[in-house]
């Protein structure tokens, strides 16, 4: 059988290794066909990667940060040069449209640009705290760190961690999702081409066993995770019980509050795009819309926009047959419970791609807050519309969610916007924005059940996660009086 991509391998110490006792197929979600295979590695493979990282750490951490980031300038140029290749790779393994895949790689470039600016942020401070006595602090790397990435952004999410962690002097082990491991191998090749020393960046493939091994390994100092809330909790508890730094990002149920005065065309376009972008498989997707008061005219516009979204054209596939079945079950259960399906994406077949896992855009009105589709993360191109009489009712629904990733309000009133900004229980809030993802240097991270751990995974806040502070006190003048600092 001819595969679209070579067999995926582990990347350890600057070389590709065929590790793992077994393997699994990598499926293109748009066709349902095999495009590669990935090894399911175990603890012995992780040990090799950790040893390579430990061996590389003394030399890498002692390299001045201004020299370290030069590699990322070159790496950024390589990503720009190979933009189409990288985008096609993401499209093949994840099922995104080509435009979405390209946008993902462009975000990876932005994240790398931010890492190149780190020398201007981590220079430390020095102060004379007493006559003849100086105190200073410096940011020092943690050591060997690990990043566990999800399936929905095979190129971007690894870049939430790789550039910052490595530029700050750490050596990293990436564990990509076994469903989308192809991009990780290309990332490794390009970092090596950019001049990154062997062992500084390593890739180990695997499933649950590898995640557990990373959480348990005594020589890994910090672990980042992105995935479902259920697994994020497990990873956070296991990693921290082994005395590691950990930040684990979980799921979301993002609420878009739409007021009667919202601009109809802008609101409809933003809501529909937020609901359907990346086939709804992102933790910043519009999952629940809370329509306040007389908003039928805006709901109708959203329906019109949703019908312009066509699977196989401007809407990609969901990741697997199991995901398609789960998403369609949520829709059917909501309909059976009394909700009204305005746009139905179930049982969609794309001509020429009959084996693909497509769910069409779906808009469901008159959803009750107690329904599963109103509370749980669907992770598909589905918008559940909940009706309320006033803004406080809408905020009560948003605040009652166990999640806290994102919330937005659509309105032309500055007072209403401020009211929601101050009261929304979410780490990322938008006004007239369907996907309120912060741009660098602002950091990405939610609240409540959407994030476990301190600091954020990107931006300035990530510096506190990937480093530890060294404080030094210096006294040279023997003639000064002895005090408590002596």
C-alpha positions in Angstrom: 0.0 0.0 0.0 1.4 3.4 -1.0 1.3 5.9 1.9 1.3 9.7 1.5 3.9 10.2 4.2 6.8 8.0 5.4 6.5 6.0 8.5 6.6 8.2 11.6 9.6 7.7 13.9 10.9 8.9 17.2 13.5 11.7 17.0 16.1 11.3 19.7 19.5 12.9 20.0 19.3 14.4 16.6 18.4 11.1 14.8 15.3 9.3 13.8 14.7 5.9 15.5 12.2 3.2 14.8 11.2 2.6 18.5 8.2 1.0 19.9 7.0 -2.6 20.1 3.8 -1.9 18.1 2.3 0.8 15.8 -1.0 2.2 14.7 -2.2 3.7 11.5 -2.5 7.4 10.9 -5.7 8.2 9.1 -6.6 11.2 6.8 -10.0 12.3 8.2 -11.1 13.6 4.9 -10.7 10.3 3.1 -10.7 7.7 5.8 -7.5 6.3 4.3 -4.2 5.5 5.9 -1.4 8.0 5.2 1.3 6.7 7.6 2.0 4.6 10.7 3.2 5.7 14.1 5.1 3.7 16.7 3.5 3.3 20.2 6.6 3.7 22.2 7.2 2.8 25.9 9.2 3.8 28.9 12.5 2.5 27.4 12.1 4.8 24.5 11.4 7.8 26.8 14.5 6.9 28.8 16.6 7.3 25.7 15.1 10.6 24.9 15.5 11.9 28.4 19.2 10.8 28.5 19.8 12.7 25.2 18.1 15.8 26.6 20.1 15.6 29.9 23.4 15.2 28.0 22.6 18.3 25.8 21.4 20.4 28.7 24.7 21.7 30.2 25.9 23.0 26.8 22.6 24.4 25.7 21.7 26.1 29.0 25.1 27.8 29.2 24.7 29.2 25.7 23.7 32.9 26.0 20.1 33.5 25.2 20.9 35.9 22.4 22.7 33.1 20.7 20.0 30.6 21.4 17.3 32.6 19.7 19.4 33.0 16.5 18.4 29.4 15.8 14.7 30.4 16.0 15.3 33.3 13.6 16.6 30.7 11.1 13.8 28.3 12.0 11.1 31.0 11.3 12.6 31.5 7.9 12.4 27.8 7.1 8.7 27.7 8.1 8.0 30.6 5.8 9.9 28.9 3.0 8.1 25.6 3.4 4.7 27.1 4.3 2.7 25.2 1.6 4.4 21.8 2.5 3.6 22.3 6.2 0.1 23.4 5.5 -0.6 20.3 3.3 0.8 18.1 6.0 -1.6 19.5 8.6 -4.5 19.2 6.2 -3.7 15.6 5.5 -3.3 14.4 9.1 -6.0 16.6 10.8 -8.7 17.1 8.1 -8.6 20.9 8.1 -9.2 23.0 5.0 -6.0 24.2 3.4 -6.7 27.8 4.5 -7.2 26.7 8.1 -4.0 24.7 8.0 -2.1 27.6 6.5 -3.4 29.9 9.3 -2.2 27.3 11.8 1.3 27.4 10.5 1.2 31.2 10.4 0.4 31.2 14.1 3.4 28.9 14.7 5.5 31.6 13.0 4.1 34.3 15.3 4.8 32.1 18.3 8.4 31.7 17.1 8.7 35.4 16.6 7.8 36.0 20.2 10.5 33.5 21.4 13.0 35.6 19.4 12.1 38.6 21.6 12.7 36.8 24.9 16.2 38.3 25.4 14.5 41.6 26.0 12.3 40.1 28.7 14.5 37.8 30.8 17.5 40.0 31.7 16.7 39.9 35.4 17.2 42.8 37.9 19.9 44.2 40.2 19.3 46.5 43.1 21.4 47.9 45.9 19.3 46.9 48.9 21.6 48.1 51.6 24.8 50.1 51.7 27.3 48.0 49.9 24.9 45.1 49.4 23.5 44.1 46.1 20.7 41.7 45.3 19.9 40.3 41.8 17.7 37.7 40.3 18.1 35.7 37.1 15.9 33.4 35.1 17.3 29.9 34.9 16.0 27.0 32.8 14.3 24.1 34.5 16.2 21.3 32.7 14.5 18.6 30.8 10.8 19.4 30.1 8.0 17.8 28.2 5.1 18.9 26.1 2.1 16.7 25.4 0.1 18.0 22.4 -3.5 17.3 21.2 -4.8 16.3 17.8 -6.6 19.5 16.8 -3.6 21.7 16.1 -0.7 19.4 15.2 1.6 22.3 14.3 0.5 25.3 16.3 0.1 23.8 19.8 3.6 22.3 19.8 4.8 25.8 19.1 3.0 27.1 22.2 5.8 25.4 24.0 8.8 24.5 21.8 10.2 28.0 21.0 9.7 29.5 24.5 10.9 26.5 26.5 14.0 25.9 24.3 14.9 29.6 23.9 14.8 29.9 27.7 17.5 27.2 27.9 15.5 24.0 28.5 15.8 20.7 26.5 12.4 19.4 25.4 10.6 16.1 24.7 7.5 16.5 22.6 4.8 13.8 22.7 2.4 14.5 19.8 -1.0 13.0 19.5 -0.8 9.6 18.0 -3.6 10.7 15.7 -1.6 13.5 14.1 2.1 12.7 14.5 3.4 13.6 11.0 4.0 17.3 11.6 6.2 16.6 14.6 8.8 14.8 12.5 9.0 17.7 10.1 9.3 20.1 13.0 12.3 18.1 14.3 14.0 18.0 10.9 13.6 21.8 10.5 14.9 22.6 13.9 18.0 20.5 13.2 18.4 22.3 9.9 18.2 25.6 11.7 21.2 24.6 13.8 19.6 23.3 17.0 22.1 21.0 18.8 21.3 17.3 19.0 19.4 16.3 22.0 17.9 19.7 22.7 14.6 18.7 21.0 13.3 15.2 20.9 10.1 13.5 19.8 8.6 10.4 21.4 5.4 8.9 20.0 2.9 6.9 21.9 -0.5 6.8 23.6 -1.6 6.7 27.2 1.4 4.7 28.3 3.8 7.4 27.1 1.8 10.1 28.8 2.0 8.2 32.1 5.7 7.6 31.6 6.3 11.3 31.1 4.4 12.2 34.2 6.4 9.7 36.2 9.9 10.2 34.9 12.2 11.5 37.7 14.4 13.5 35.3 11.6 15.5 33.7 11.1 18.8 35.6 8.1 20.3 33.9 5.1 19.0 31.9 2.7 20.9 29.7 -0.5 19.3 28.5 -3.4 20.3 26.1 -6.4 18.1 25.8 -9.7 17.2 27.4 -10.5 18.3 31.0 -10.9 14.7 32.1 -7.3 13.8 31.0 -5.9 17.3 32.0 -6.9 16.6 35.6 -5.3 13.2 35.5 -2.1 14.5 34.0 -1.9 17.5 36.5 -2.5 15.3 39.5 0.0 12.7 38.4 2.8 15.1 37.3 2.5 17.3 40.4 2.4 14.2 42.7 5.8 13.5 41.2 6.9 17.0 42.2 6.9 18.4 38.6 5.8 21.8 37.4 2.7 21.3 35.4 0.2 23.3 33.5 -2.6 21.3 31.9 -5.2 22.9 29.6 -8.5 21.2 29.4 -11.8 21.6 27.5 -14.2 24.4 27.2 -17.8 25.5 26.8 -17.6 29.0 25.4 -20.6 31.3 25.6 -21.2 34.0 23.1 -23.8 36.5 24.6 -25.7 38.2 21.8 -27.6 41.4 22.6 -30.5 42.8 20.6 -28.5 45.8 19.6 -25.6 43.7 18.1 -24.7 44.5 14.5 -26.5 41.7 12.7 -24.1 41.0 9.7 -20.9 41.2 11.8 -22.4 39.1 14.6 -23.7 36.4 12.3 -20.4 36.2 10.4 -18.3 36.0 13.5 -20.6 33.5 15.3 -20.8 31.2 12.3 -17.1 31.3 11.7 -16.3 30.7 15.4 -18.7 27.7 15.5 -17.4 26.0 12.4 -13.8 26.9 12.1 -11.5 23.9 12.3 -14.8 21.9 12.2 -15.5 23.2 15.8 -12.5 21.2 17.1 -10.9 23.9 19.1 -11.2 24.9 22.7 -12.0 28.5 21.6 -14.9 27.6 19.4 -18.4 29.2 19.9 -20.2 26.3 21.4 -23.2 28.0 23.1 -24.8 31.2 22.0 -27.0 33.0 24.6 -29.5 35.1 22.8 -30.8 37.9 25.0 -34.3 39.3 24.3 -35.4 40.1 20.8 -32.7 38.5 18.7 -34.6 36.5 16.1 -33.3 38.8 13.3 -29.7 37.9 14.3 -30.5 34.2 14.6 -31.9 34.2 11.1 -28.7 35.8 9.8 -26.6 33.2 11.6 -28.7 30.5 9.9 -28.0 32.1 6.5 -24.3 32.3 7.2 -24.2 28.6 8.4 -25.8 27.5 5.2 -22.9 29.0 3.2 -20.5 26.6 5.0 -20.1 23.4 3.0 -18.2 20.3 4.1 -15.4 19.5 1.7 -15.3 23.1 0.5 -14.9 25.6 3.3 -15.4 23.1 6.2 -13.0 20.3 7.0 -13.6 16.9 8.5 -13.7 15.9 12.2 -10.9 13.7 13.4 -12.4 10.2 13.4 -15.5 8.1 12.8 -16.0 8.0 16.6 -16.0 11.8 16.8 -18.5 12.1 14.0 -20.8 9.6 15.8 -20.5 11.4 19.1 -21.2 14.8 17.7 -24.3 13.6 15.8 -25.6 11.9 18.9 -25.5 15.2 20.8 -27.6 16.8 18.0 -30.1 13.9 18.1 -30.5 14.0 21.8 -31.1 17.7 21.9 -33.7 17.4 19.2 -35.4 14.6 21.1 -35.4 16.8 24.2 -37.3 19.5 22.4 -34.7 21.7 20.8 -35.3 22.9 17.3 -32.6 22.1 14.6 -32.5 25.0 12.3 -29.5 23.8 10.2 -28.8 20.0 10.3 -25.3 18.7 9.6 -26.0 15.0 10.4 -25.4 12.2 7.8 -23.4 14.4 5.5 -21.6 12.8 2.6 -19.0 14.7 0.4 -18.9 13.5 -3.2 -15.6 11.8 -3.9 -14.8 11.6 -0.1 -17.5 9.2 1.0 -15.1 7.6 3.4 -14.4 10.9 5.2 -15.6 12.0 8.6 -17.7 15.0 7.9 -20.3 16.8 10.0 -22.1 19.7 8.4 -22.7 23.0 10.2 -25.5 22.7 12.7 -27.5 25.4 14.4 -29.9 24.3 17.2 -32.3 26.8 18.7 -34.3 26.8 22.0 -31.8 24.7 23.8 -32.4 24.5 27.5 -29.5 25.1 29.9 -29.8 21.7 31.5 -29.4 19.8 28.2 -26.1 17.9 27.7 -25.4 19.9 24.5 -25.6 23.1 26.5 -23.2 22.0 29.2 -20.7 19.6 27.6 -18.0 20.1 25.1 -19.2 18.8 21.8 -16.1 19.6 19.8 -17.8 19.8 16.4 -19.4 22.4 14.1 -22.5 22.8 16.3 -24.0 25.9 17.8 -26.5 25.6 20.6 -28.7 28.7 21.1 -30.1 29.3 24.6 -32.7 32.0 25.0 -32.8 34.4 28.0 -34.9 37.4 28.9 -32.1 39.6 30.1 -28.3 40.0 30.4 -28.1 38.9 34.0 -29.8 35.6 33.1 -27.2 35.1 30.3 -24.3 35.8 32.7 -25.8 33.4 35.2 -25.7 30.7 32.5 -22.1 31.6 31.6 -20.9 31.7 35.2 -22.5 28.4 36.0 -20.4 26.5 33.5 -17.7 24.3 35.0 -15.4 25.6 32.3 -13.8 29.0 31.9 -11.8 29.2 28.7 -13.5 32.0 26.7 -16.6 34.2 26.6 -17.7 37.0 24.3 -20.5 39.6 24.1 -21.9 41.1 20.9 -23.3 44.6 21.4 -22.9 48.2 20.3 -23.1 49.4 23.9 -19.8 50.1 25.7 -21.6 49.9 29.0 -22.9 46.4 28.4 -19.6 45.3 27.0 -17.9 46.5 30.2 -20.5 44.8 32.4 -19.8 41.5 30.7 -16.1 41.9 30.7 -16.1 42.4 34.5 -18.5 39.5 35.2 -17.7 36.8 32.8 -16.1 33.8 34.5 -13.5 33.1 31.8 -9.8 33.6 31.3 -10.2 35.1 27.8 -13.0 37.5 27.0 -14.0 39.2 23.7 -16.2 42.0 22.6 -17.7 41.5 19.1 -15.1 38.8 18.6 -16.1 35.2 18.0 -12.7 33.6 18.9 -11.0 35.9 21.5 -7.5 34.3 21.3 -4.9 36.7 22.6 -2.1 37.5 20.3 1.5 37.5 21.4 2.8 38.7 23.9 -0.5 38.2 25.7 -0.8 34.7 27.0 -3.3 31.9 26.3 -5.0 30.2 29.2 -8.5 29.8 30.7 -10.0 29.5 34.2 -11.9 27.0 36.3 -12.0 23.5 34.7 -10.3 24.7 31.5 -6.8 25.1 33.1 -4.9 23.4 36.0 -1.7 24.9 37.3 -0.1 28.4 37.6 1.1 30.6 34.8 0.0 30.3 31.2 1.3 28.2 28.3 2.3 31.1 25.9 3.3 34.7 26.0 5.0 36.5 28.9 3.3 34.4 31.5 5.0 31.3 30.2 8.4 32.6 31.3 7.4 31.9 34.9 6.5 28.3 34.0 9.6 27.4 31.9 12.2 28.9 34.3 13.1 29.1 37.9 14.5 32.2 39.7 18.0 32.4 41.1 18.5 35.1 43.7 22.1 36.3 44.5 23.1 38.6 47.3 26.6 40.2 47.1 28.7 42.2 49.7 32.2 43.4 49.0 32.8 46.2 51.6 34.3 44.8 54.8 34.0 48.2 56.5 30.2 48.2 56.5 28.4 47.4 59.7 27.2 43.9 60.4 23.5 43.5 60.2 21.0 40.7 59.7 22.1 40.3 56.1 25.6 39.4 57.1 
